[in-house]
Amino acid sequence: MIAAETGRTYLRYCKDAVIAPAGLTTSAPSPVTGTFLPYGGWQMSAQDYARFHWYAYGPQGIIGARVPQWPRAVIEGGADYGMGMLQRPSGARYNFWHFGALCFPLRLNIGAYAVMWMDDWSVVAGFNICTSADQRIALDSALSKAVFP
């Protein structure tokens, strides 16, 4: 869709529209994810991932500044999913979070977590295992308790 809409490859468009403006210096297609580039196939430092997350979902972010204008799907419990993140209103702003993983036995077992609470706290984590639902819940709970004791 990006190539058809912009006339540029996905990679070129991402570099021009997001990577350069966000100031990312370590982001590149991962050599082990193959065609999964649009589905989490980027590799970058944790600092660049945090920088990207703030650039996209922060209060002035390309997505975060205009959340109601973007398409999203309603999920039970008051959360929505849209533009790559779960989101829930929090006062006048939104909390954003997402777990992602590429789990292919004997080939690739990686994942990441990104969360932003009330424009004040943003945390990203990367891991080289495929986590269970219980592990993801425990990580989210531990981070939440650390930020909101």
C-alpha positions in Angstrom: 0.0 0.0 0.0 2.8 2.4 0.8 4.5 1.8 -2.5 1.3 2.2 -4.4 0.3 5.4 -2.5 3.7 7.1 -2.5 5.6 5.7 -5.5 8.5 4.8 -3.1 9.5 1.5 -1.7 8.4 0.8 1.9 12.1 1.1 3.1 12.7 4.4 1.3 9.4 5.8 2.6 10.1 4.8 6.2 13.6 6.3 6.1 12.3 9.6 4.7 9.1 9.9 6.6 10.0 8.4 10.0 13.6 7.4 10.6 15.3 10.6 9.6 12.7 13.0 11.2 12.8 11.0 14.4 16.6 11.1 14.6 17.1 7.4 14.6 20.7 6.4 13.9 20.8 2.7 14.5 17.6 1.5 12.7 18.0 -0.9 9.8 16.2 -3.9 8.3 17.1 -7.0 10.4 19.2 -9.5 8.4 17.3 -12.4 10.0 13.6 -11.3 9.6 13.5 -11.4 5.8 10.2 -10.1 4.4 8.8 -9.3 7.9 10.1 -5.7 7.7 6.6 -4.1 8.0 5.7 -6.5 10.8 8.6 -5.9 13.3 11.5 -6.7 11.0 13.5 -3.6 12.0 16.5 -3.7 14.4 17.7 -0.8 16.4 19.1 0.1 19.8 16.8 0.4 22.7 17.5 4.1 22.8 16.4 4.5 19.1 13.3 2.4 19.8 12.4 4.7 22.7 13.1 7.7 20.5 10.8 6.2 17.7 8.1 5.5 20.3 8.1 9.1 21.6 8.3 10.5 18.0 5.2 8.5 17.0 3.1 8.4 20.1 4.2 11.3 22.3 1.9 14.3 22.8 3.3 16.0 19.7 3.9 12.7 17.9 2.8 12.0 14.3 0.1 9.6 15.7 -0.1 10.7 19.4 -1.1 14.3 18.7 -4.1 13.2 16.6 -5.3 9.8 18.0 -9.0 10.4 17.4 -8.4 11.0 13.7 -6.7 7.6 13.0 -8.7 4.4 12.3 -9.0 2.0 15.2 -10.9 -1.0 16.4 -12.7 -1.1 19.7 -11.6 -3.8 22.1 -13.4 -4.9 25.3 -12.6 -3.1 28.5 -12.4 0.4 27.1 -9.2 0.0 25.0 -8.9 0.4 21.2 -6.3 -0.9 18.8 -5.0 1.3 16.0 -1.8 2.4 14.3 0.2 -0.4 15.8 -0.7 0.1 19.5 -3.3 -0.6 22.0 -4.6 2.7 23.4 -6.9 3.8 26.2 -8.0 7.3 27.0 -6.4 8.7 30.2 -7.7 12.2 30.9 -7.2 14.3 27.9 -4.5 12.0 26.5 -4.0 8.3 25.8 -1.9 5.5 27.2 -0.3 3.3 24.5 1.2 -0.2 24.8 2.1 -3.1 22.5 3.9 -6.4 22.8 5.3 -7.7 19.5 7.1 -11.0 18.7 8.5 -13.0 15.9 8.5 -16.6 17.1 9.8 -19.2 14.7 11.2 -22.3 16.4 14.9 -23.0 15.5 15.1 -19.7 13.5 14.0 -16.6 15.4 12.6 -15.9 18.9 12.5 -12.2 19.6 10.1 -9.7 21.0 9.6 -6.2 22.3 7.4 -4.2 24.6 6.6 -0.5 24.4 4.4 1.4 26.8 3.6 5.1 27.4 1.5 6.3 30.3 0.0 9.8 30.4 2.8 11.4 28.3 5.0 11.2 31.4 6.5 7.7 31.3 7.7 5.7 28.3 9.4 2.3 28.5 10.6 0.0 25.8 12.1 -3.5 26.3 13.5 -6.0 23.9 14.0 -9.7 24.5 15.4 -12.7 22.7 12.8 -15.2 23.8 9.2 -15.7 22.9 7.3 -14.8 26.0 4.2 -16.4 27.4 1.0 -14.5 28.2 1.9 -14.9 31.9 5.4 -13.4 31.3 4.0 -10.4 29.4 1.4 -9.7 32.1 4.1 -10.0 34.8 6.4 -7.5 32.9 3.6 -5.1 32.4 2.6 -5.4 36.1 6.2 -4.9 37.3 6.7 -1.8 35.2 3.4 -0.4 36.2 4.1 -0.9 39.9 7.5 0.7 39.5 6.0 3.8 37.8 2.9 4.0 40.0 3.8 2.5 43.4 
